[in-house]
């Protein structure tokens, strides 16, 4: 296991370094001057030049990259080009809201997708499978923004059960915080759980054809015992990988939902930085999300390898 972990970490080092290079130069290749855009049409060339010098934008690109890259090892993501504030606390302040929405959404994804996919796979070809499989395809094709809008119209506007948007930290008011989290979490959970259901169904169908399951049935074991001891335990393994991938994606991929529900998370901050052409903020946000995504998938792979020895081979 230690050798497997070391090999995976050694692969990640050049991957993350290449990501910083590509990310930095790709962001700076986007047309537009953030300083000129911030000051507006009434700005003067002298003022633009002075602010560009203060922000370090008049330096060669390689020197700007080196300053940013060296600061990463100190936990310094740089200074925002628009408001001159440090990027690190800005990002840290947005992480709790994103993390709260991500964990709630992930819980709903597993709670909805796993049992539906397992039932469809266990009863392959039955009326349960014929109902659940098309439903999963319908969920996969449903846009998240449409689903979120529908939830707001029904449960917030018409019924008034939940707020239409906004965020309250869990530490201030746990009940109200969860009430405001439910609608966006359901929008993400219902939208992404069909993917998990489809993959769990495929894994369950494959498990039913495995020799050890067929032999267990031939030995006269009860169907409930086979389901609990052989199907459920082994169907959980691919779920770990799927959940890890969706967890990483949720941390930075919920831009539309955060905008729709006025949720002050990382995704919404990314949109704001892109609109303002704040290079350092955008590239730092993307890098943070990418590092979290890579680390989460590494942890899932290690856990999967510890549960299934075939992975280490």
Secondary structure as a PSIPRED ss2 file (coil, helix, strand):
# PSIPRED VFORMAT (PSIPRED V4.0)

   1 X C   1.000  0.000  0.000
   2 X H   0.000  1.000  0.000
   3 X H   0.000  1.000  0.000
   4 X H   0.000  1.000  0.000
   5 X H   0.000  1.000  0.000
   6 X H   0.000  1.000  0.000
   7 X H   0.000  1.000  0.000
   8 X H   0.000  1.000  0.000
   9 X H   0.000  1.000  0.000
  10 X H   0.000  1.000  0.000
  11 X H   0.000  1.000  0.000
  12 X H   0.000  1.000  0.000
  13 X H   0.000  1.000  0.000
  14 X H   0.000  1.000  0.000
  15 X H   0.000  1.000  0.000
  16 X H   0.000  1.000  0.000
  17 X H   0.000  1.000  0.000
  18 X H   0.000  1.000  0.000
  19 X H   0.000  1.000  0.000
  20 X H   0.000  1.000  0.000
  21 X H   0.000  1.000  0.000
  22 X H   0.000  1.000  0.000
  23 X H   0.000  1.000  0.000
  24 X H   0.000  1.000  0.000
  25 X H   0.000  1.000  0.000
  26 X H   0.000  1.000  0.000
  27 X H   0.000  1.000  0.000
  28 X H   0.000  1.000  0.000
  29 X C   1.000  0.000  0.000
  30 X C   1.000  0.000  0.000
  31 X C   1.000  0.000  0.000
  32 X C   1.000  0.000  0.000
  33 X C   1.000  0.000  0.000
  34 X H   0.000  1.000  0.000
  35 X H   0.000  1.000  0.000
  36 X H   0.000  1.000  0.000
  37 X H   0.000  1.000  0.000
  38 X H   0.000  1.000  0.000
  39 X H   0.000  1.000  0.000
  40 X C   1.000  0.000  0.000
  41 X C   1.000  0.000  0.000
  42 X C   1.000  0.000  0.000
  43 X C   1.000  0.000  0.000
  44 X C   1.000  0.000  0.000
  45 X H   0.000  1.000  0.000
  46 X H   0.000  1.000  0.000
  47 X H   0.000  1.000  0.000
  48 X H   0.000  1.000  0.000
  49 X H   0.000  1.000  0.000
  50 X H   0.000  1.000  0.000
  51 X H   0.000  1.000  0.000
  52 X H   0.000  1.000  0.000
  53 X H   0.000  1.000  0.000
  54 X H   0.000  1.000  0.000
  55 X H   0.000  1.000  0.000
  56 X C   1.000  0.000  0.000
  57 X C   1.000  0.000  0.000
  58 X C   1.000  0.000  0.000
  59 X C   1.000  0.000  0.000
  60 X C   1.000  0.000  0.000
  61 X H   0.000  1.000  0.000
  62 X H   0.000  1.000  0.000
  63 X H   0.000  1.000  0.000
  64 X H   0.000  1.000  0.000
  65 X H   0.000  1.000  0.000
  66 X H   0.000  1.000  0.000
  67 X H   0.000  1.000  0.000
  68 X H   0.000  1.000  0.000
  69 X H   0.000  1.000  0.000
  70 X H   0.000  1.000  0.000
  71 X H   0.000  1.000  0.000
  72 X H   0.000  1.000  0.000
  73 X C   1.000  0.000  0.000
  74 X C   1.000  0.000  0.000
  75 X C   1.000  0.000  0.000
  76 X C   1.000  0.000  0.000
  77 X C   1.000  0.000  0.000
  78 X C   1.000  0.000  0.000
  79 X E   0.000  0.000  1.000
  80 X C   1.000  0.000  0.000
  81 X C   1.000  0.000  0.000
  82 X C   1.000  0.000  0.000
  83 X C   1.000  0.000  0.000
  84 X C   1.000  0.000  0.000
  85 X C   1.000  0.000  0.000
  86 X E   0.000  0.000  1.000
  87 X H   0.000  1.000  0.000
  88 X H   0.000  1.000  0.000
  89 X H   0.000  1.000  0.000
  90 X H   0.000  1.000  0.000
  91 X H   0.000  1.000  0.000
  92 X H   0.000  1.000  0.000
  93 X H   0.000  1.000  0.000
  94 X H   0.000  1.000  0.000
  95 X H   0.000  1.000  0.000
  96 X H   0.000  1.000  0.000
  97 X H   0.000  1.000  0.000
  98 X H   0.000  1.000  0.000
  99 X H   0.000  1.000  0.000
 100 X H   0.000  1.000  0.000
 101 X H   0.000  1.000  0.000
 102 X H   0.000  1.000  0.000
 103 X H   0.000  1.000  0.000
 104 X H   0.000  1.000  0.000
 105 X H   0.000  1.000  0.000
 106 X H   0.000  1.000  0.000
 107 X H   0.000  1.000  0.000
 108 X H   0.000  1.000  0.000
 109 X H   0.000  1.000  0.000
 110 X H   0.000  1.000  0.000
 111 X H   0.000  1.000  0.000
 112 X H   0.000  1.000  0.000
 113 X H   0.000  1.000  0.000
 114 X H   0.000  1.000  0.000
 115 X H   0.000  1.000  0.000
 116 X H   0.000  1.000  0.000
 117 X H   0.000  1.000  0.000
 118 X H   0.000  1.000  0.000
 119 X H   0.000  1.000  0.000
 120 X H   0.000  1.000  0.000
 121 X H   0.000  1.000  0.000
 122 X H   0.000  1.000  0.000
 123 X C   1.000  0.000  0.000
 124 X C   1.000  0.000  0.000
 125 X C   1.000  0.000  0.000
 126 X C   1.000  0.000  0.000
 127 X H   0.000  1.000  0.000
 128 X H   0.000  1.000  0.000
 129 X H   0.000  1.000  0.000
 130 X H   0.000  1.000  0.000
 131 X H   0.000  1.000  0.000
 132 X H   0.000  1.000  0.000
 133 X H   0.000  1.000  0.000
 134 X H   0.000  1.000  0.000
 135 X H   0.000  1.000  0.000
 136 X H   0.000  1.000  0.000
 137 X H   0.000  1.000  0.000
 138 X H   0.000  1.000  0.000
 139 X H   0.000  1.000  0.000
 140 X H   0.000  1.000  0.000
 141 X C   1.000  0.000  0.000
 142 X C   1.000  0.000  0.000
 143 X C   1.000  0.000  0.000
 144 X H   0.000  1.000  0.000
 145 X H   0.000  1.000  0.000
 146 X H   0.000  1.000  0.000
 147 X H   0.000  1.000  0.000
 148 X H   0.000  1.000  0.000
 149 X H   0.000  1.000  0.000
 150 X H   0.000  1.000  0.000
 151 X H   0.000  1.000  0.000
 152 X H   0.000  1.000  0.000
 153 X H   0.000  1.000  0.000
 154 X H   0.000  1.000  0.000
 155 X H   0.000  1.000  0.000
 156 X H   0.000  1.000  0.000
 157 X H   0.000  1.000  0.000
 158 X H   0.000  1.000  0.000
 159 X C   1.000  0.000  0.000
 160 X C   1.000  0.000  0.000
 161 X C   1.000  0.000  0.000
 162 X C   1.000  0.000  0.000
 163 X C   1.000  0.000  0.000
 164 X C   1.000  0.000  0.000
 165 X C   1.000  0.000  0.000
 166 X C   1.000  0.000  0.000
 167 X C   1.000  0.000  0.000
 168 X C   1.000  0.000  0.000
 169 X C   1.000  0.000  0.000
 170 X C   1.000  0.000  0.000
 171 X C   1.000  0.000  0.000
 172 X C   1.000  0.000  0.000
 173 X C   1.000  0.000  0.000
 174 X H   0.000  1.000  0.000
 175 X H   0.000  1.000  0.000
 176 X H   0.000  1.000  0.000
 177 X H   0.000  1.000  0.000
 178 X H   0.000  1.000  0.000
 179 X H   0.000  1.000  0.000
 180 X H   0.000  1.000  0.000
 181 X H   0.000  1.000  0.000
 182 X H   0.000  1.000  0.000
 183 X H   0.000  1.000  0.000
 184 X H   0.000  1.000  0.000
 185 X H   0.000  1.000  0.000
 186 X H   0.000  1.000  0.000
 187 X H   0.000  1.000  0.000
 188 X H   0.000  1.000  0.000
 189 X H   0.000  1.000  0.000
 190 X H   0.000  1.000  0.000
 191 X H   0.000  1.000  0.000
 192 X H   0.000  1.000  0.000
 193 X H   0.000  1.000  0.000
 194 X H   0.000  1.000  0.000
 195 X H   0.000  1.000  0.000
 196 X H   0.000  1.000  0.000
 197 X H   0.000  1.000  0.000
 198 X H   0.000  1.000  0.000
 199 X H   0.000  1.000  0.000
 200 X H   0.000  1.000  0.000
 201 X H   0.000  1.000  0.000
 202 X H   0.000  1.000  0.000
 203 X H   0.000  1.000  0.000
 204 X H   0.000  1.000  0.000
 205 X H   0.000  1.000  0.000
 206 X H   0.000  1.000  0.000
 207 X H   0.000  1.000  0.000
 208 X H   0.000  1.000  0.000
 209 X C   1.000  0.000  0.000
 210 X C   1.000  0.000  0.000
 211 X H   0.000  1.000  0.000
 212 X H   0.000  1.000  0.000
 213 X H   0.000  1.000  0.000
 214 X H   0.000  1.000  0.000
 215 X H   0.000  1.000  0.000
 216 X H   0.000  1.000  0.000
 217 X H   0.000  1.000  0.000
 218 X H   0.000  1.000  0.000
 219 X C   1.000  0.000  0.000
 220 X C   1.000  0.000  0.000
 221 X C   1.000  0.000  0.000
 222 X C   1.000  0.000  0.000
 223 X H   0.000  1.000  0.000
 224 X H   0.000  1.000  0.000
 225 X H   0.000  1.000  0.000
 226 X H   0.000  1.000  0.000
 227 X H   0.000  1.000  0.000
 228 X H   0.000  1.000  0.000
 229 X H   0.000  1.000  0.000
 230 X H   0.000  1.000  0.000
 231 X H   0.000  1.000  0.000
 232 X H   0.000  1.000  0.000
 233 X H   0.000  1.000  0.000
 234 X H   0.000  1.000  0.000
 235 X H   0.000  1.000  0.000
 236 X H   0.000  1.000  0.000
 237 X H   0.000  1.000  0.000
 238 X H   0.000  1.000  0.000
 239 X H   0.000  1.000  0.000
 240 X H   0.000  1.000  0.000
 241 X H   0.000  1.000  0.000
 242 X H   0.000  1.000  0.000
 243 X H   0.000  1.000  0.000
 244 X H   0.000  1.000  0.000
 245 X H   0.000  1.000  0.000
 246 X H   0.000  1.000  0.000
 247 X H   0.000  1.000  0.000
 248 X H   0.000  1.000  0.000
 249 X H   0.000  1.000  0.000
 250 X H   0.000  1.000  0.000
 251 X H   0.000  1.000  0.000
 252 X H   0.000  1.000  0.000
 253 X H   0.000  1.000  0.000
 254 X C   1.000  0.000  0.000
 255 X H   0.000  1.000  0.000
 256 X H   0.000  1.000  0.000
 257 X H   0.000  1.000  0.000
 258 X H   0.000  1.000  0.000
 259 X H   0.000  1.000  0.000
 260 X H   0.000  1.000  0.000
 261 X C   1.000  0.000  0.000
 262 X C   1.000  0.000  0.000
 263 X C   1.000  0.000  0.000
 264 X C   1.000  0.000  0.000
 265 X C   1.000  0.000  0.000
 266 X H   0.000  1.000  0.000
 267 X H   0.000  1.000  0.000
 268 X H   0.000  1.000  0.000
 269 X H   0.000  1.000  0.000
 270 X H   0.000  1.000  0.000
 271 X H   0.000  1.000  0.000
 272 X H   0.000  1.000  0.000
 273 X H   0.000  1.000  0.000
 274 X H   0.000  1.000  0.000
 275 X H   0.000  1.000  0.000
 276 X C   1.000  0.000  0.000
 277 X C   1.000  0.000  0.000
 278 X C   1.000  0.000  0.000
 279 X H   0.000  1.000  0.000
 280 X H   0.000  1.000  0.000
 281 X H   0.000  1.000  0.000
 282 X H   0.000  1.000  0.000
 283 X H   0.000  1.000  0.000
 284 X H   0.000  1.000  0.000
 285 X H   0.000  1.000  0.000
 286 X H   0.000  1.000  0.000
 287 X H   0.000  1.000  0.000
 288 X H   0.000  1.000  0.000
 289 X H   0.000  1.000  0.000
 290 X H   0.000  1.000  0.000
 291 X H   0.000  1.000  0.000
 292 X H   0.000  1.000  0.000
 293 X H   0.000  1.000  0.000
 294 X H   0.000  1.000  0.000
 295 X H   0.000  1.000  0.000
 296 X H   0.000  1.000  0.000
 297 X H   0.000  1.000  0.000
 298 X H   0.000  1.000  0.000
 299 X H   0.000  1.000  0.000
 300 X H   0.000  1.000  0.000
 301 X H   0.000  1.000  0.000
 302 X H   0.000  1.000  0.000
 303 X H   0.000  1.000  0.000
 304 X H   0.000  1.000  0.000
 305 X H   0.000  1.000  0.000
 306 X H   0.000  1.000  0.000
 307 X H   0.000  1.000  0.000
 308 X C   1.000  0.000  0.000
 309 X H   0.000  1.000  0.000
 310 X H   0.000  1.000  0.000
 311 X H   0.000  1.000  0.000
 312 X H   0.000  1.000  0.000
 313 X C   1.000  0.000  0.000
